[in-house]
Amino acid sequence: MVAKAQAIGRGRPWKALHENVQYLIQLAHHKPTLFLDKYQRCLKIYRLLSLSMATIHRELQRAGLSTKWVQKMTAERDPMKCTDFV
């Protein structure tokens, strides 16, 4: 029996690099109530990266950010901390 040659790479390469994902997560922590299209626009303007909303959603899920987390973050927002961040 002849063994099949093992594939060099599996799947598609990631378009979102680690630095861009970190930027996206920081943006989500700072502005948790934005919709995915707003995150997409920020990535396009500030990082010159065109990602689909599905990719952005998947990266936020991988980071452990959920709808429940967003609701908790918006309820606990402190205006002074937001001012310090800006």
Biopython code that builds the backbone (N, CA, C, O; Angstrom):
import numpy as np
from Bio.PDB.StructureBuilder import StructureBuilder

atoms = [
    (1, "MET", "N", (0.840, -1.172, 0.000)),
    (1, "MET", "CA", (0.000, 0.000, 0.000)),
    (1, "MET", "C", (0.892, 1.245, 0.000)),
    (1, "MET", "O", (1.884, 1.296, 0.727)),
    (2, "VAL", "N", (0.549, 2.231, -0.799)),
    (2, "VAL", "CA", (1.324, 3.464, -0.912)),
    (2, "VAL", "C", (0.657, 4.543, -0.054)),
    (2, "VAL", "O", (-0.550, 4.769, -0.138)),
    (3, "ALA", "N", (1.470, 5.197, 0.770)),
    (3, "ALA", "CA", (0.930, 6.255, 1.633)),
    (3, "ALA", "C", (0.795, 7.555, 0.850)),
    (3, "ALA", "O", (1.630, 7.890, 0.011)),
    (4, "LYS", "N", (-0.255, 8.257, 1.142)),
    (4, "LYS", "CA", (-0.501, 9.541, 0.504)),
    (4, "LYS", "C", (0.456, 10.574, 1.093)),
    (4, "LYS", "O", (0.712, 10.575, 2.297)),
    (5, "ALA", "N", (0.981, 11.451, 0.240)),
    (5, "ALA", "CA", (1.906, 12.484, 0.717)),
    (5, "ALA", "C", (1.166, 13.431, 1.655)),
    (5, "ALA", "O", (0.039, 13.846, 1.384)),
    (6, "GLN", "N", (1.829, 13.766, 2.771)),
    (6, "GLN", "CA", (1.210, 14.642, 3.761)),
    (6, "GLN", "C", (1.185, 16.083, 3.250)),
    (6, "GLN", "O", (2.155, 16.571, 2.671)),
    (7, "ALA", "N", (0.073, 16.736, 3.475)),
    (7, "ALA", "CA", (-0.087, 18.123, 3.029)),
    (7, "ALA", "C", (0.858, 19.032, 3.812)),
    (7, "ALA", "O", (1.059, 18.851, 5.013)),
    (8, "ILE", "N", (1.425, 19.997, 3.124)),
    (8, "ILE", "CA", (2.356, 20.937, 3.763)),
    (8, "ILE", "C", (1.603, 21.884, 4.680)),
    (8, "ILE", "O", (1.981, 22.060, 5.838)),
    (9, "GLY", "N", (0.564, 22.481, 4.184)),
    (9, "GLY", "CA", (-0.233, 23.408, 4.995)),
    (9, "GLY", "C", (-1.685, 22.984, 4.958)),
    (9, "GLY", "O", (-2.161, 22.448, 3.957)),
    (10, "ARG", "N", (-2.365, 23.217, 6.016)),
    (10, "ARG", "CA", (-3.772, 22.833, 6.065)),
    (10, "ARG", "C", (-4.619, 24.088, 6.112)),
    (10, "ARG", "O", (-4.363, 24.979, 6.922)),
    (11, "GLY", "N", (-5.609, 24.168, 5.268)),
    (11, "GLY", "CA", (-6.523, 25.298, 5.266)),
    (11, "GLY", "C", (-5.911, 26.541, 4.654)),
    (11, "GLY", "O", (-4.808, 26.525, 4.109)),
    (12, "ARG", "N", (-6.655, 27.598, 4.763)),
    (12, "ARG", "CA", (-6.190, 28.876, 4.234)),
    (12, "ARG", "C", (-5.321, 29.593, 5.248)),
    (12, "ARG", "O", (-5.493, 29.418, 6.454)),
    (13, "PRO", "N", (-4.395, 30.395, 4.767)),
    (13, "PRO", "CA", (-3.599, 31.185, 5.718)),
    (13, "PRO", "C", (-4.462, 32.280, 6.342)),
    (13, "PRO", "O", (-5.385, 32.784, 5.703)),
    (14, "TRP", "N", (-4.168, 32.642, 7.570)),
    (14, "TRP", "CA", (-4.926, 33.675, 8.270)),
    (14, "TRP", "C", (-4.613, 35.029, 7.681)),
    (14, "TRP", "O", (-3.450, 35.377, 7.477)),
    (15, "LYS", "N", (-5.668, 35.801, 7.405)),
    (15, "LYS", "CA", (-5.469, 37.168, 6.936)),
    (15, "LYS", "C", (-5.211, 38.093, 8.122)),
    (15, "LYS", "O", (-4.517, 39.103, 8.008)),
    (16, "ALA", "N", (-5.789, 37.721, 9.258)),
    (16, "ALA", "CA", (-5.654, 38.562, 10.451)),
    (16, "ALA", "C", (-4.396, 38.153, 11.209)),
    (16, "ALA", "O", (-4.335, 37.069, 11.790)),
    (17, "LEU", "N", (-3.404, 39.020, 11.197)),
    (17, "LEU", "CA", (-2.179, 38.745, 11.930)),
    (17, "LEU", "C", (-2.395, 39.015, 13.415)),
    (17, "LEU", "O", (-3.369, 39.656, 13.806)),
    (18, "HIS", "N", (-1.486, 38.523, 14.224)),
    (18, "HIS", "CA", (-1.602, 38.634, 15.675)),
    (18, "HIS", "C", (-1.743, 40.089, 16.126)),
    (18, "HIS", "O", (-2.553, 40.388, 17.004)),
    (19, "GLU", "N", (-0.967, 40.990, 15.536)),
    (19, "GLU", "CA", (-1.018, 42.403, 15.933)),
    (19, "GLU", "C", (-2.382, 43.010, 15.613)),
    (19, "GLU", "O", (-2.907, 43.810, 16.388)),
    (20, "ASN", "N", (-2.948, 42.631, 14.480)),
    (20, "ASN", "CA", (-4.261, 43.153, 14.100)),
    (20, "ASN", "C", (-5.359, 42.597, 14.993)),
    (20, "ASN", "O", (-6.309, 43.305, 15.329)),
    (21, "VAL", "N", (-5.233, 41.338, 15.376)),
    (21, "VAL", "CA", (-6.207, 40.743, 16.289)),
    (21, "VAL", "C", (-6.124, 41.420, 17.651)),
    (21, "VAL", "O", (-7.153, 41.668, 18.280)),
    (22, "GLN", "N", (-4.917, 41.721, 18.114)),
    (22, "GLN", "CA", (-4.748, 42.418, 19.392)),
    (22, "GLN", "C", (-5.378, 43.812, 19.323)),
    (22, "GLN", "O", (-6.004, 44.254, 20.286)),
    (23, "TYR", "N", (-5.219, 44.500, 18.204)),
    (23, "TYR", "CA", (-5.845, 45.810, 18.017)),
    (23, "TYR", "C", (-7.367, 45.673, 18.081)),
    (23, "TYR", "O", (-8.040, 46.482, 18.719)),
    (24, "LEU", "N", (-7.902, 44.655, 17.425)),
    (24, "LEU", "CA", (-9.334, 44.426, 17.418)),
    (24, "LEU", "C", (-9.850, 44.161, 18.833)),
    (24, "LEU", "O", (-10.905, 44.670, 19.209)),
    (25, "ILE", "N", (-9.132, 43.385, 19.603)),
    (25, "ILE", "CA", (-9.542, 43.075, 20.976)),
    (25, "ILE", "C", (-9.477, 44.320, 21.849)),
    (25, "ILE", "O", (-10.370, 44.552, 22.663)),
    (26, "GLN", "N", (-8.427, 45.125, 21.688)),
    (26, "GLN", "CA", (-8.340, 46.375, 22.449)),
    (26, "GLN", "C", (-9.488, 47.309, 22.080)),
    (26, "GLN", "O", (-10.059, 47.971, 22.946)),
    (27, "LEU", "N", (-9.819, 47.360, 20.811)),
    (27, "LEU", "CA", (-10.926, 48.186, 20.363)),
    (27, "LEU", "C", (-12.242, 47.687, 20.955)),
    (27, "LEU", "O", (-13.091, 48.486, 21.352)),
    (28, "ALA", "N", (-12.407, 46.376, 21.013)),
    (28, "ALA", "CA", (-13.621, 45.797, 21.590)),
    (28, "ALA", "C", (-13.710, 46.089, 23.089)),
    (28, "ALA", "O", (-14.804, 46.301, 23.613)),
    (29, "HIS", "N", (-12.571, 46.102, 23.780)),
    (29, "HIS", "CA", (-12.581, 46.434, 25.205)),
    (29, "HIS", "C", (-12.914, 47.910, 25.413)),
    (29, "HIS", "O", (-13.603, 48.267, 26.369)),
    (30, "HIS", "N", (-12.429, 48.757, 24.523)),
    (30, "HIS", "CA", (-12.664, 50.190, 24.659)),
    (30, "HIS", "C", (-14.080, 50.578, 24.230)),
    (30, "HIS", "O", (-14.727, 51.398, 24.882)),
    (31, "LYS", "N", (-14.555, 49.993, 23.139)),
    (31, "LYS", "CA", (-15.894, 50.306, 22.627)),
    (31, "LYS", "C", (-16.664, 49.002, 22.407)),
    (31, "LYS", "O", (-16.792, 48.539, 21.274)),
    (32, "PRO", "N", (-17.171, 48.415, 23.483)),
    (32, "PRO", "CA", (-17.791, 47.088, 23.358)),
    (32, "PRO", "C", (-19.142, 47.078, 22.654)),
    (32, "PRO", "O", (-19.624, 46.006, 22.288)),
    (33, "THR", "N", (-19.765, 48.227, 22.453)),
    (33, "THR", "CA", (-21.100, 48.242, 21.858)),
    (33, "THR", "C", (-21.097, 48.465, 20.351)),
    (33, "THR", "O", (-22.167, 48.588, 19.755)),
    (34, "LEU", "N", (-19.941, 48.520, 19.725)),
    (34, "LEU", "CA", (-19.892, 48.705, 18.272)),
    (34, "LEU", "C", (-20.392, 47.459, 17.555)),
    (34, "LEU", "O", (-20.230, 46.338, 18.038)),
    (35, "PHE", "N", (-20.998, 47.674, 16.402)),
    (35, "PHE", "CA", (-21.394, 46.560, 15.555)),
    (35, "PHE", "C", (-20.182, 46.095, 14.749)),
    (35, "PHE", "O", (-19.180, 46.803, 14.644)),
    (36, "LEU", "N", (-20.292, 44.904, 14.188)),
    (36, "LEU", "CA", (-19.169, 44.324, 13.450)),
    (36, "LEU", "C", (-18.754, 45.180, 12.266)),
    (36, "LEU", "O", (-17.570, 45.236, 11.934)),
    (37, "ASP", "N", (-19.705, 45.850, 11.621)),
    (37, "ASP", "CA", (-19.334, 46.683, 10.473)),
    (37, "ASP", "C", (-18.491, 47.883, 10.896)),
    (37, "ASP", "O", (-17.668, 48.363, 10.116)),
    (38, "LYS", "N", (-18.685, 48.369, 12.113)),
    (38, "LYS", "CA", (-17.864, 49.475, 12.620)),
    (38, "LYS", "C", (-16.445, 48.988, 12.917)),
    (38, "LYS", "O", (-15.475, 49.692, 12.639)),
    (39, "TYR", "N", (-16.326, 47.778, 13.485)),
    (39, "TYR", "CA", (-14.995, 47.196, 13.693)),
    (39, "TYR", "C", (-14.306, 46.999, 12.350)),
    (39, "TYR", "O", (-13.107, 47.247, 12.215)),
    (40, "GLN", "N", (-15.068, 46.553, 11.360)),
    (40, "GLN", "CA", (-14.529, 46.339, 10.023)),
    (40, "GLN", "C", (-14.009, 47.653, 9.442)),
    (40, "GLN", "O", (-12.938, 47.688, 8.837)),
    (41, "ARG", "N", (-14.765, 48.724, 9.628)),
    (41, "ARG", "CA", (-14.358, 50.030, 9.115)),
    (41, "ARG", "C", (-13.094, 50.525, 9.823)),
    (41, "ARG", "O", (-12.198, 51.069, 9.177)),
    (42, "CYS", "N", (-13.017, 50.342, 11.136)),
    (42, "CYS", "CA", (-11.826, 50.758, 11.885)),
    (42, "CYS", "C", (-10.586, 50.003, 11.415)),
    (42, "CYS", "O", (-9.516, 50.593, 11.265)),
    (43, "LEU", "N", (-10.728, 48.702, 11.182)),
    (43, "LEU", "CA", (-9.591, 47.917, 10.689)),
    (43, "LEU", "C", (-9.163, 48.385, 9.303)),
    (43, "LEU", "O", (-7.972, 48.424, 8.995)),
    (44, "LYS", "N", (-10.119, 48.733, 8.487)),
    (44, "LYS", "CA", (-9.789, 49.179, 7.132)),
    (44, "LYS", "C", (-9.096, 50.542, 7.151)),
    (44, "LYS", "O", (-8.135, 50.761, 6.413)),
    (45, "ILE", "N", (-9.581, 51.456, 7.992)),
    (45, "ILE", "CA", (-9.027, 52.809, 8.037)),
    (45, "ILE", "C", (-7.674, 52.834, 8.741)),
    (45, "ILE", "O", (-6.707, 53.381, 8.211)),
    (46, "TYR", "N", (-7.602, 52.248, 9.924)),
    (46, "TYR", "CA", (-6.407, 52.395, 10.759)),
    (46, "TYR", "C", (-5.361, 51.304, 10.557)),
    (46, "TYR", "O", (-4.189, 51.517, 10.867)),
    (47, "ARG", "N", (-5.756, 50.147, 10.048)),
    (47, "ARG", "CA", (-4.804, 49.052, 9.845)),
    (47, "ARG", "C", (-4.650, 48.668, 8.380)),
    (47, "ARG", "O", (-3.841, 47.802, 8.048)),
    (48, "LEU", "N", (-5.422, 49.308, 7.496)),
    (48, "LEU", "CA", (-5.401, 48.999, 6.064)),
    (48, "LEU", "C", (-5.611, 47.507, 5.821)),
    (48, "LEU", "O", (-4.933, 46.893, 4.997)),
    (49, "LEU", "N", (-6.566, 46.939, 6.559)),
    (49, "LEU", "CA", (-6.841, 45.506, 6.499)),
    (49, "LEU", "C", (-8.318, 45.307, 6.199)),
    (49, "LEU", "O", (-9.181, 45.822, 6.910)),
    (50, "SER", "N", (-8.595, 44.571, 5.164)),
    (50, "SER", "CA", (-9.974, 44.302, 4.778)),
    (50, "SER", "C", (-10.344, 42.887, 5.220)),
    (50, "SER", "O", (-9.935, 41.899, 4.609)),
    (51, "LEU", "N", (-11.125, 42.814, 6.296)),
    (51, "LEU", "CA", (-11.583, 41.519, 6.814)),
    (51, "LEU", "C", (-13.097, 41.447, 6.711)),
    (51, "LEU", "O", (-13.786, 42.463, 6.808)),
    (52, "SER", "N", (-13.604, 40.245, 6.515)),
    (52, "SER", "CA", (-15.052, 40.075, 6.487)),
    (52, "SER", "C", (-15.597, 40.122, 7.913)),
    (52, "SER", "O", (-14.862, 39.932, 8.883)),
    (53, "MET", "N", (-16.892, 40.376, 8.017)),
    (53, "MET", "CA", (-17.509, 40.421, 9.340)),
    (53, "MET", "C", (-17.479, 39.056, 9.999)),
    (53, "MET", "O", (-17.411, 38.957, 11.224)),
    (54, "ALA", "N", (-17.531, 37.995, 9.192)),
    (54, "ALA", "CA", (-17.451, 36.639, 9.751)),
    (54, "ALA", "C", (-16.088, 36.402, 10.399)),
    (54, "ALA", "O", (-16.008, 35.789, 11.464)),
    (55, "THR", "N", (-15.021, 36.880, 9.767)),
    (55, "THR", "CA", (-13.679, 36.730, 10.323)),
    (55, "THR", "C", (-13.539, 37.522, 11.616)),
    (55, "THR", "O", (-12.954, 37.041, 12.586)),
    (56, "ILE", "N", (-14.080, 38.744, 11.627)),
    (56, "ILE", "CA", (-14.018, 39.577, 12.830)),
    (56, "ILE", "C", (-14.780, 38.900, 13.961)),
    (56, "ILE", "O", (-14.303, 38.854, 15.095)),
    (57, "HIS", "N", (-15.957, 38.376, 13.657)),
    (57, "HIS", "CA", (-16.759, 37.683, 14.665)),
    (57, "HIS", "C", (-16.020, 36.462, 15.212)),
    (57, "HIS", "O", (-16.013, 36.220, 16.419)),
    (58, "ARG", "N", (-15.403, 35.703, 14.321)),
    (58, "ARG", "CA", (-14.665, 34.510, 14.737)),
    (58, "ARG", "C", (-13.483, 34.864, 15.628)),
    (58, "ARG", "O", (-13.224, 34.171, 16.612)),
    (59, "GLU", "N", (-12.760, 35.938, 15.298)),
    (59, "GLU", "CA", (-11.616, 36.355, 16.110)),
    (59, "GLU", "C", (-12.065, 36.842, 17.488)),
    (59, "GLU", "O", (-11.395, 36.582, 18.488)),
    (60, "LEU", "N", (-13.193, 37.544, 17.542)),
    (60, "LEU", "CA", (-13.711, 37.978, 18.841)),
    (60, "LEU", "C", (-14.153, 36.780, 19.677)),
    (60, "LEU", "O", (-13.969, 36.769, 20.894)),
    (61, "GLN", "N", (-14.736, 35.770, 19.027)),
    (61, "GLN", "CA", (-15.115, 34.553, 19.749)),
    (61, "GLN", "C", (-13.883, 33.821, 20.266)),
    (61, "GLN", "O", (-13.878, 33.344, 21.400)),
    (62, "ARG", "N", (-12.837, 33.728, 19.443)),
    (62, "ARG", "CA", (-11.600, 33.072, 19.880)),
    (62, "ARG", "C", (-10.995, 33.772, 21.082)),
    (62, "ARG", "O", (-10.371, 33.135, 21.931)),
    (63, "ALA", "N", (-11.182, 35.096, 21.153)),
    (63, "ALA", "CA", (-10.653, 35.877, 22.270)),
    (63, "ALA", "C", (-11.533, 35.742, 23.512)),
    (63, "ALA", "O", (-11.181, 36.245, 24.578)),
    (64, "GLY", "N", (-12.671, 35.067, 23.378)),
    (64, "GLY", "CA", (-13.542, 34.857, 24.524)),
    (64, "GLY", "C", (-14.547, 35.971, 24.746)),
    (64, "GLY", "O", (-15.152, 36.057, 25.814)),
    (65, "LEU", "N", (-14.731, 36.825, 23.751)),
    (65, "LEU", "CA", (-15.687, 37.919, 23.883)),
    (65, "LEU", "C", (-17.041, 37.449, 23.375)),
    (65, "LEU", "O", (-17.158, 36.946, 22.257)),
    (66, "SER", "N", (-18.058, 37.617, 24.205)),
    (66, "SER", "CA", (-19.394, 37.169, 23.842)),
    (66, "SER", "C", (-20.396, 38.288, 24.073)),
    (66, "SER", "O", (-20.047, 39.351, 24.586)),
    (67, "THR", "N", (-21.628, 38.044, 23.695)),
    (67, "THR", "CA", (-22.683, 39.029, 23.899)),
    (67, "THR", "C", (-22.872, 39.306, 25.380)),
    (67, "THR", "O", (-23.098, 40.448, 25.780)),
    (68, "LYS", "N", (-22.781, 38.269, 26.188)),
    (68, "LYS", "CA", (-22.915, 38.424, 27.636)),
    (68, "LYS", "C", (-21.804, 39.327, 28.186)),
    (68, "LYS", "O", (-22.050, 40.170, 29.049)),
    (69, "TRP", "N", (-20.584, 39.140, 27.679)),
    (69, "TRP", "CA", (-19.452, 39.974, 28.113)),
    (69, "TRP", "C", (-19.684, 41.431, 27.735)),
    (69, "TRP", "O", (-19.412, 42.333, 28.528)),
    (70, "VAL", "N", (-20.189, 41.662, 26.518)),
    (70, "VAL", "CA", (-20.440, 43.024, 26.052)),
    (70, "VAL", "C", (-21.479, 43.702, 26.940)),
    (70, "VAL", "O", (-21.313, 44.862, 27.319)),
    (71, "GLN", "N", (-22.542, 42.987, 27.271)),
    (71, "GLN", "CA", (-23.573, 43.556, 28.129)),
    (71, "GLN", "C", (-23.014, 43.895, 29.502)),
    (71, "GLN", "O", (-23.357, 44.930, 30.073)),
    (72, "LYS", "N", (-22.164, 43.042, 30.029)),
    (72, "LYS", "CA", (-21.563, 43.290, 31.339)),
    (72, "LYS", "C", (-20.638, 44.505, 31.273)),
    (72, "LYS", "O", (-20.653, 45.347, 32.171)),
    (73, "MET", "N", (-19.833, 44.597, 30.210)),
    (73, "MET", "CA", (-18.914, 45.720, 30.067)),
    (73, "MET", "C", (-19.654, 47.051, 29.957)),
    (73, "MET", "O", (-19.236, 48.039, 30.562)),
    (74, "THR", "N", (-20.726, 47.091, 29.210)),
    (74, "THR", "CA", (-21.457, 48.347, 29.061)),
    (74, "THR", "C", (-22.147, 48.744, 30.352)),
    (74, "THR", "O", (-22.295, 49.933, 30.633)),
    (75, "ALA", "N", (-22.565, 47.782, 31.128)),
    (75, "ALA", "CA", (-23.212, 48.093, 32.406)),
    (75, "ALA", "C", (-22.207, 48.635, 33.414)),
    (75, "ALA", "O", (-22.567, 49.440, 34.274)),
    (76, "GLU", "N", (-20.942, 48.201, 33.319)),
    (76, "GLU", "CA", (-19.922, 48.584, 34.288)),
    (76, "GLU", "C", (-19.033, 49.726, 33.815)),
    (76, "GLU", "O", (-18.027, 50.020, 34.461)),
    (77, "ARG", "N", (-19.368, 50.367, 32.729)),
    (77, "ARG", "CA", (-18.501, 51.424, 32.176)),
    (77, "ARG", "C", (-18.356, 52.582, 33.149)),
    (77, "ARG", "O", (-19.333, 53.063, 33.722)),
    (78, "ASP", "N", (-17.144, 53.008, 33.316)),
    (78, "ASP", "CA", (-16.830, 54.137, 34.174)),
    (78, "ASP", "C", (-16.370, 55.290, 33.283)),
    (78, "ASP", "O", (-15.367, 55.152, 32.583)),
    (79, "PRO", "N", (-17.084, 56.437, 33.291)),
    (79, "PRO", "CA", (-16.697, 57.550, 32.404)),
    (79, "PRO", "C", (-15.284, 58.074, 32.673)),
    (79, "PRO", "O", (-14.619, 58.531, 31.744)),
    (80, "MET", "N", (-14.816, 58.017, 33.913)),
    (80, "MET", "CA", (-13.479, 58.499, 34.221)),
    (80, "MET", "C", (-12.399, 57.610, 33.590)),
    (80, "MET", "O", (-11.383, 58.112, 33.112)),
    (81, "LYS", "N", (-12.619, 56.306, 33.591)),
    (81, "LYS", "CA", (-11.659, 55.399, 32.965)),
    (81, "LYS", "C", (-11.629, 55.617, 31.456)),
    (81, "LYS", "O", (-10.565, 55.558, 30.840)),
    (82, "CYS", "N", (-12.788, 55.869, 30.863)),
    (82, "CYS", "CA", (-12.829, 56.150, 29.429)),
    (82, "CYS", "C", (-12.062, 57.405, 29.096)),
    (82, "CYS", "O", (-11.361, 57.464, 28.086)),
    (83, "THR", "N", (-12.190, 58.419, 29.948)),
    (83, "THR", "CA", (-11.456, 59.663, 29.743)),
    (83, "THR", "C", (-9.964, 59.442, 29.865)),
    (83, "THR", "O", (-9.187, 59.988, 29.083)),
    (84, "ASP", "N", (-9.556, 58.640, 30.846)),
    (84, "ASP", "CA", (-8.130, 58.340, 31.021)),
    (84, "ASP", "C", (-7.577, 57.589, 29.814)),
    (84, "ASP", "O", (-6.443, 57.821, 29.394)),
    (85, "PHE", "N", (-8.393, 56.681, 29.256)),
    (85, "PHE", "CA", (-7.956, 55.896, 28.114)),
    (85, "PHE", "C", (-7.724, 56.788, 26.902)),
    (85, "PHE", "O", (-6.731, 56.646, 26.188)),
    (86, "VAL", "N", (-8.653, 57.705, 26.686)),
    (86, "VAL", "CA", (-8.548, 58.610, 25.526)),
    (86, "VAL", "C", (-7.395, 59.554, 25.753)),
    (86, "VAL", "O", (-7.118, 60.405, 24.908)),
]
sb = StructureBuilder()
sb.init_structure("model")
sb.init_model(0)
sb.init_chain("A")
sb.init_seg("    ")
for serial, (resi, resn, name, xyz) in enumerate(atoms, 1):
    if name == "N":
        sb.init_residue(resn, " ", resi, " ")
    sb.init_atom(name, np.array(xyz, "f"), 0.0, 1.0, " ", f" {name:<3s}", serial, name[0])
structure = sb.get_structure()
